[in-house]
Amino acid sequence: ICPSGKRGGDLGEFRQGQMVPAFDKVVFSCPVLEPTGPLHTQFGYHIIKVLYRN
């Protein structure tokens, strides 16, 4: 299981460029509070929900 799975999938805060490019592109362009996906990366499939942006 992915380490974030132990936290309910929460990846915490991260900056642009810290994640794989496909994930980064979606995370920093999707609407806040709106579930997005599924997105496939080399780590598997992801449903993304951005809670806030600074």
N, CA, C and O atoms as a CHARMM CRD file, in Angstrom:
* protein
*
  216
    1    1 ILE  N      0.84600  -1.18600   0.00000 PROA 1      0.00000
    2    1 ILE  CA     0.00000   0.00000   0.00000 PROA 1      0.00000
    3    1 ILE  C      0.89300   1.25100   0.00000 PROA 1      0.00000
    4    1 ILE  O      1.95800   1.27700   0.61700 PROA 1      0.00000
    5    2 CYS  N      0.44000   2.24600  -0.68600 PROA 2      0.00000
    6    2 CYS  CA     1.16500   3.51300  -0.76600 PROA 2      0.00000
    7    2 CYS  C      1.22400   4.15800   0.61900 PROA 2      0.00000
    8    2 CYS  O      0.24700   4.08500   1.36300 PROA 2      0.00000
    9    3 PRO  N      2.34100   4.78700   0.98400 PROA 3      0.00000
   10    3 PRO  CA     2.42300   5.44300   2.29400 PROA 3      0.00000
   11    3 PRO  C      1.28800   6.43400   2.55200 PROA 3      0.00000
   12    3 PRO  O      0.85100   6.58400   3.69300 PROA 3      0.00000
   13    4 SER  N      0.80600   7.11100   1.51000 PROA 4      0.00000
   14    4 SER  CA    -0.29100   8.06700   1.70800 PROA 4      0.00000
   15    4 SER  C     -1.59800   7.34800   2.04800 PROA 4      0.00000
   16    4 SER  O     -2.51200   7.96200   2.59900 PROA 4      0.00000
   17    5 GLY  N     -1.69700   6.06800   1.72900 PROA 5      0.00000
   18    5 GLY  CA    -2.89400   5.29300   2.04600 PROA 5      0.00000
   19    5 GLY  C     -3.15200   5.21800   3.54300 PROA 5      0.00000
   20    5 GLY  O     -4.29900   5.14100   3.98300 PROA 5      0.00000
   21    6 LYS  N     -2.08400   5.24100   4.31600 PROA 6      0.00000
   22    6 LYS  CA    -2.21600   5.20900   5.77500 PROA 6      0.00000
   23    6 LYS  C     -2.79800   6.51000   6.31000 PROA 6      0.00000
   24    6 LYS  O     -3.25800   6.56800   7.45000 PROA 6      0.00000
   25    7 ARG  N     -2.77700   7.55100   5.48800 PROA 7      0.00000
   26    7 ARG  CA    -3.33400   8.85700   5.86200 PROA 7      0.00000
   27    7 ARG  C     -4.58800   9.15400   5.04400 PROA 7      0.00000
   28    7 ARG  O     -4.93600  10.31700   4.83500 PROA 7      0.00000
   29    8 GLY  N     -5.25300   8.12100   4.58900 PROA 8      0.00000
   30    8 GLY  CA    -6.47100   8.31200   3.80700 PROA 8      0.00000
   31    8 GLY  C     -6.21100   8.87500   2.42600 PROA 8      0.00000
   32    8 GLY  O     -7.11200   9.44700   1.81300 PROA 8      0.00000
   33    9 GLY  N     -4.98500   8.72200   1.92000 PROA 9      0.00000
   34    9 GLY  CA    -4.63100   9.23300   0.59900 PROA 9      0.00000
   35    9 GLY  C     -4.12100  10.65700   0.60700 PROA 9      0.00000
   36    9 GLY  O     -3.79100  11.20000  -0.44700 PROA 9      0.00000
   37   10 ASP  N     -4.05000  11.27500   1.77600 PROA 10     0.00000
   38   10 ASP  CA    -3.60500  12.67100   1.88200 PROA 10     0.00000
   39   10 ASP  C     -2.11300  12.77100   1.59500 PROA 10     0.00000
   40   10 ASP  O     -1.30100  12.14600   2.27600 PROA 10     0.00000
   41   11 LEU  N     -1.75700  13.55400   0.58900 PROA 11     0.00000
   42   11 LEU  CA    -0.35100  13.75000   0.24100 PROA 11     0.00000
   43   11 LEU  C      0.25200  14.95600   0.94700 PROA 11     0.00000
   44   11 LEU  O      1.45600  15.19600   0.85000 PROA 11     0.00000
   45   12 GLY  N     -0.56900  15.70700   1.64900 PROA 12     0.00000
   46   12 GLY  CA    -0.05300  16.90000   2.31400 PROA 12     0.00000
   47   12 GLY  C      0.23600  17.99900   1.30800 PROA 12     0.00000
   48   12 GLY  O     -0.26700  17.98100   0.18500 PROA 12     0.00000
   49   13 GLU  N      1.04400  18.94300   1.72100 PROA 13     0.00000
   50   13 GLU  CA     1.39700  20.06100   0.83800 PROA 13     0.00000
   51   13 GLU  C      2.64000  19.71900   0.03700 PROA 13     0.00000
   52   13 GLU  O      3.54600  19.05200   0.53500 PROA 13     0.00000
   53   14 PHE  N      2.67900  20.17500  -1.20100 PROA 14     0.00000
   54   14 PHE  CA     3.86700  20.02500  -2.03800 PROA 14     0.00000
   55   14 PHE  C      3.86200  21.12700  -3.08100 PROA 14     0.00000
   56   14 PHE  O      2.82400  21.71800  -3.37800 PROA 14     0.00000
   57   15 ARG  N      5.02800  21.39000  -3.62700 PROA 15     0.00000
   58   15 ARG  CA     5.19200  22.44500  -4.63100 PROA 15     0.00000
   59   15 ARG  C      5.18600  21.84700  -6.03300 PROA 15     0.00000
   60   15 ARG  O      5.40800  20.65200  -6.22800 PROA 15     0.00000
   61   16 GLN  N      4.92500  22.71800  -6.99500 PROA 16     0.00000
   62   16 GLN  CA     4.97100  22.30300  -8.39000 PROA 16     0.00000
   63   16 GLN  C      6.36000  21.75300  -8.69200 PROA 16     0.00000
   64   16 GLN  O      7.36800  22.33000  -8.28500 PROA 16     0.00000
   65   17 GLY  N      6.40500  20.63200  -9.41100 PROA 17     0.00000
   66   17 GLY  CA     7.66900  20.01900  -9.77900 PROA 17     0.00000
   67   17 GLY  C      8.12400  18.91700  -8.83300 PROA 17     0.00000
   68   17 GLY  O      9.11700  18.24500  -9.11200 PROA 17     0.00000
   69   18 GLN  N      7.42800  18.71700  -7.72800 PROA 18     0.00000
   70   18 GLN  CA     7.81600  17.67600  -6.77700 PROA 18     0.00000
   71   18 GLN  C      7.21700  16.31400  -7.11500 PROA 18     0.00000
   72   18 GLN  O      7.72000  15.28800  -6.65900 PROA 18     0.00000
   73   19 MET  N      6.16100  16.29400  -7.89900 PROA 19     0.00000
   74   19 MET  CA     5.50000  15.04200  -8.27200 PROA 19     0.00000
   75   19 MET  C      5.81200  14.72700  -9.73800 PROA 19     0.00000
   76   19 MET  O      6.39200  15.55500 -10.44000 PROA 19     0.00000
   77   20 VAL  N      5.43400  13.55200 -10.19200 PROA 20     0.00000
   78   20 VAL  CA     5.65700  13.20200 -11.59700 PROA 20     0.00000
   79   20 VAL  C      4.87400  14.17800 -12.47900 PROA 20     0.00000
   80   20 VAL  O      3.81700  14.65900 -12.07100 PROA 20     0.00000
   81   21 PRO  N      5.37900  14.48000 -13.68800 PROA 21     0.00000
   82   21 PRO  CA     4.77300  15.51400 -14.53800 PROA 21     0.00000
   83   21 PRO  C      3.27400  15.37100 -14.78800 PROA 21     0.00000
   84   21 PRO  O      2.55500  16.36700 -14.72100 PROA 21     0.00000
   85   22 ALA  N      2.78200  14.17400 -15.07300 PROA 22     0.00000
   86   22 ALA  CA     1.34500  14.00300 -15.36000 PROA 22     0.00000
   87   22 ALA  C      0.50200  14.36900 -14.14100 PROA 22     0.00000
   88   22 ALA  O     -0.54000  15.01000 -14.27600 PROA 22     0.00000
   89   23 PHE  N      0.94400  13.96800 -12.96800 PROA 23     0.00000
   90   23 PHE  CA     0.23000  14.25600 -11.72400 PROA 23     0.00000
   91   23 PHE  C      0.27900  15.75500 -11.44400 PROA 23     0.00000
   92   23 PHE  O     -0.73700  16.37500 -11.12900 PROA 23     0.00000
   93   24 ASP  N      1.46000  16.31700 -11.56200 PROA 24     0.00000
   94   24 ASP  CA     1.68600  17.74800 -11.34700 PROA 24     0.00000
   95   24 ASP  C      0.76800  18.60100 -12.22200 PROA 24     0.00000
   96   24 ASP  O      0.15100  19.55700 -11.75200 PROA 24     0.00000
   97   25 LYS  N      0.69100  18.23800 -13.49600 PROA 25     0.00000
   98   25 LYS  CA    -0.11300  19.01300 -14.45500 PROA 25     0.00000
   99   25 LYS  C     -1.57600  19.07300 -14.02000 PROA 25     0.00000
  100   25 LYS  O     -2.19200  20.13800 -14.05400 PROA 25     0.00000
  101   26 VAL  N     -2.12600  17.94400 -13.61600 PROA 26     0.00000
  102   26 VAL  CA    -3.53400  17.88600 -13.21200 PROA 26     0.00000
  103   26 VAL  C     -3.74300  18.60200 -11.88200 PROA 26     0.00000
  104   26 VAL  O     -4.67600  19.39400 -11.74900 PROA 26     0.00000
  105   27 VAL  N     -2.89800  18.33600 -10.91000 PROA 27     0.00000
  106   27 VAL  CA    -3.06700  18.91400  -9.57400 PROA 27     0.00000
  107   27 VAL  C     -3.06000  20.43800  -9.61100 PROA 27     0.00000
  108   27 VAL  O     -3.83800  21.08200  -8.90700 PROA 27     0.00000
  109   28 PHE  N     -2.18600  21.01600 -10.42800 PROA 28     0.00000
  110   28 PHE  CA    -2.05800  22.47100 -10.43200 PROA 28     0.00000
  111   28 PHE  C     -2.95700  23.15700 -11.45900 PROA 28     0.00000
  112   28 PHE  O     -2.86200  24.36800 -11.65500 PROA 28     0.00000
  113   29 SER  N     -3.83000  22.38600 -12.11700 PROA 29     0.00000
  114   29 SER  CA    -4.76800  23.00900 -13.05700 PROA 29     0.00000
  115   29 SER  C     -6.22900  22.65900 -12.77000 PROA 29     0.00000
  116   29 SER  O     -7.12800  23.30200 -13.31300 PROA 29     0.00000
  117   30 CYS  N     -6.48100  21.66600 -11.93900 PROA 30     0.00000
  118   30 CYS  CA    -7.86900  21.26900 -11.66600 PROA 30     0.00000
  119   30 CYS  C     -8.52400  22.24600 -10.68200 PROA 30     0.00000
  120   30 CYS  O     -7.83300  22.93000  -9.92600 PROA 30     0.00000
  121   31 PRO  N     -9.85200  22.30600 -10.69900 PROA 31     0.00000
  122   31 PRO  CA   -10.56100  23.18500  -9.76300 PROA 31     0.00000
  123   31 PRO  C    -10.39700  22.72000  -8.31000 PROA 31     0.00000
  124   31 PRO  O    -10.34500  21.52000  -8.03700 PROA 31     0.00000
  125   32 VAL  N    -10.31900  23.66100  -7.40400 PROA 32     0.00000
  126   32 VAL  CA   -10.23900  23.36300  -5.97400 PROA 32     0.00000
  127   32 VAL  C    -11.57100  22.75700  -5.50700 PROA 32     0.00000
  128   32 VAL  O    -12.64500  23.20600  -5.90900 PROA 32     0.00000
  129   33 LEU  N    -11.48200  21.75800  -4.67500 PROA 33     0.00000
  130   33 LEU  CA   -12.61300  21.05600  -4.04200 PROA 33     0.00000
  131   33 LEU  C    -13.47400  20.23100  -4.99700 PROA 33     0.00000
  132   33 LEU  O    -14.55600  19.78600  -4.61500 PROA 33     0.00000
  133   34 GLU  N    -13.01400  20.02100  -6.22600 PROA 34     0.00000
  134   34 GLU  CA   -13.77000  19.22400  -7.19800 PROA 34     0.00000
  135   34 GLU  C    -12.98200  17.95900  -7.53400 PROA 34     0.00000
  136   34 GLU  O    -11.89100  18.06000  -8.09500 PROA 34     0.00000
  137   35 PRO  N    -13.49900  16.77000  -7.21200 PROA 35     0.00000
  138   35 PRO  CA   -12.78200  15.53900  -7.52900 PROA 35     0.00000
  139   35 PRO  C    -12.47200  15.44300  -9.02800 PROA 35     0.00000
  140   35 PRO  O    -13.31900  15.73700  -9.87100 PROA 35     0.00000
  141   36 THR  N    -11.25200  15.03000  -9.33600 PROA 36     0.00000
  142   36 THR  CA   -10.77100  14.95000 -10.71100 PROA 36     0.00000
  143   36 THR  C    -10.11800  13.58700 -10.91800 PROA 36     0.00000
  144   36 THR  O     -9.41600  13.09100 -10.03700 PROA 36     0.00000
  145   37 GLY  N    -10.34500  12.99000 -12.06900 PROA 37     0.00000
  146   37 GLY  CA    -9.69600  11.73000 -12.37400 PROA 37     0.00000
  147   37 GLY  C    -10.70600  10.73600 -12.90900 PROA 37     0.00000
  148   37 GLY  O    -11.86200  11.08700 -13.14300 PROA 37     0.00000
  149   38 PRO  N    -10.28600   9.51900 -13.10000 PROA 38     0.00000
  150   38 PRO  CA    -9.01500   8.95700 -12.67600 PROA 38     0.00000
  151   38 PRO  C     -7.85500   9.38700 -13.57500 PROA 38     0.00000
  152   38 PRO  O     -8.01600   9.61600 -14.77400 PROA 38     0.00000
  153   39 LEU  N     -6.70700   9.48600 -12.95900 PROA 39     0.00000
  154   39 LEU  CA    -5.45600   9.81000 -13.63900 PROA 39     0.00000
  155   39 LEU  C     -4.53400   8.61200 -13.46200 PROA 39     0.00000
  156   39 LEU  O     -4.39800   8.09000 -12.35500 PROA 39     0.00000
  157   40 HSD  N     -3.90300   8.17600 -14.54000 PROA 40     0.00000
  158   40 HSD  CA    -2.98100   7.04600 -14.45500 PROA 40     0.00000
  159   40 HSD  C     -1.54700   7.55500 -14.51400 PROA 40     0.00000
  160   40 HSD  O     -1.18900   8.31200 -15.41700 PROA 40     0.00000
  161   41 THR  N     -0.72900   7.13900 -13.55300 PROA 41     0.00000
  162   41 THR  CA     0.71300   7.39300 -13.57600 PROA 41     0.00000
  163   41 THR  C      1.41000   6.05500 -13.36800 PROA 41     0.00000
  164   41 THR  O      0.75300   5.02300 -13.23300 PROA 41     0.00000
  165   42 GLN  N      2.73200   6.07100 -13.34100 PROA 42     0.00000
  166   42 GLN  CA     3.46600   4.82400 -13.11000 PROA 42     0.00000
  167   42 GLN  C      3.23200   4.27700 -11.70000 PROA 42     0.00000
  168   42 GLN  O      3.61200   3.14500 -11.40500 PROA 42     0.00000
  169   43 PHE  N      2.61100   5.07000 -10.83300 PROA 43     0.00000
  170   43 PHE  CA     2.32100   4.63400  -9.46700 PROA 43     0.00000
  171   43 PHE  C      0.92200   4.05800  -9.31800 PROA 43     0.00000
  172   43 PHE  O      0.56500   3.55800  -8.25100 PROA 43     0.00000
  173   44 GLY  N      0.12200   4.12500 -10.39000 PROA 44     0.00000
  174   44 GLY  CA    -1.22700   3.58200 -10.34900 PROA 44     0.00000
  175   44 GLY  C     -2.25400   4.60100 -10.80000 PROA 44     0.00000
  176   44 GLY  O     -1.93500   5.54600 -11.52200 PROA 44     0.00000
  177   45 TYR  N     -3.48400   4.40200 -10.37000 PROA 45     0.00000
  178   45 TYR  CA    -4.58900   5.30200 -10.71400 PROA 45     0.00000
  179   45 TYR  C     -4.88900   6.20600  -9.52500 PROA 45     0.00000
  180   45 TYR  O     -4.78000   5.79400  -8.36900 PROA 45     0.00000
  181   46 HSD  N     -5.26800   7.44000  -9.82800 PROA 46     0.00000
  182   46 HSD  CA    -5.47700   8.43200  -8.78200 PROA 46     0.00000
  183   46 HSD  C     -6.77200   9.19600  -9.01600 PROA 46     0.00000
  184   46 HSD  O     -7.11200   9.52300 -10.15300 PROA 46     0.00000
  185   47 ILE  N     -7.48200   9.47500  -7.94800 PROA 47     0.00000
  186   47 ILE  CA    -8.58300  10.43400  -7.93100 PROA 47     0.00000
  187   47 ILE  C     -8.04100  11.59200  -7.10500 PROA 47     0.00000
  188   47 ILE  O     -7.58000  11.39700  -5.98000 PROA 47     0.00000
  189   48 ILE  N     -8.09800  12.78000  -7.65600 PROA 48     0.00000
  190   48 ILE  CA    -7.47400  13.94300  -7.02700 PROA 48     0.00000
  191   48 ILE  C     -8.54700  14.91300  -6.55400 PROA 48     0.00000
  192   48 ILE  O     -9.51600  15.18900  -7.26000 PROA 48     0.00000
  193   49 LYS  N     -8.35100  15.41700  -5.35600 PROA 49     0.00000
  194   49 LYS  CA    -9.20300  16.48800  -4.84000 PROA 49     0.00000
  195   49 LYS  C     -8.28700  17.47500  -4.12100 PROA 49     0.00000
  196   49 LYS  O     -7.75800  17.18100  -3.04900 PROA 49     0.00000
  197   50 VAL  N     -8.11100  18.62900  -4.71700 PROA 50     0.00000
  198   50 VAL  CA    -7.27500  19.67700  -4.12800 PROA 50     0.00000
  199   50 VAL  C     -8.13000  20.43000  -3.11400 PROA 50     0.00000
  200   50 VAL  O     -9.19600  20.94300  -3.45400 PROA 50     0.00000
  201   51 LEU  N     -7.66800  20.49500  -1.88700 PROA 51     0.00000
  202   51 LEU  CA    -8.43300  21.14900  -0.82800 PROA 51     0.00000
  203   51 LEU  C     -8.20400  22.65700  -0.79100 PROA 51     0.00000
  204   51 LEU  O     -9.10900  23.41400  -0.44100 PROA 51     0.00000
  205   52 TYR  N     -7.00100  23.09400  -1.15000 PROA 52     0.00000
  206   52 TYR  CA    -6.68800  24.53300  -1.19600 PROA 52     0.00000
  207   52 TYR  C     -5.38100  24.73400  -1.95000 PROA 52     0.00000
  208   52 TYR  O     -4.61400  23.79100  -2.14700 PROA 52     0.00000
  209   53 ARG  N     -5.13900  25.95500  -2.36500 PROA 53     0.00000
  210   53 ARG  CA    -3.86900  26.34200  -2.99400 PROA 53     0.00000
  211   53 ARG  C     -3.38100  27.62100  -2.33100 PROA 53     0.00000
  212   53 ARG  O     -4.16900  28.50500  -1.99600 PROA 53     0.00000
  213   54 ASN  N     -2.09400  27.70300  -2.15200 PROA 54     0.00000
  214   54 ASN  CA    -1.47800  28.93100  -1.61500 PROA 54     0.00000
  215   54 ASN  C     -0.71600  29.64800  -2.69600 PROA 54     0.00000
  216   54 ASN  O     -0.12900  30.69900  -2.44300 PROA 54     0.00000
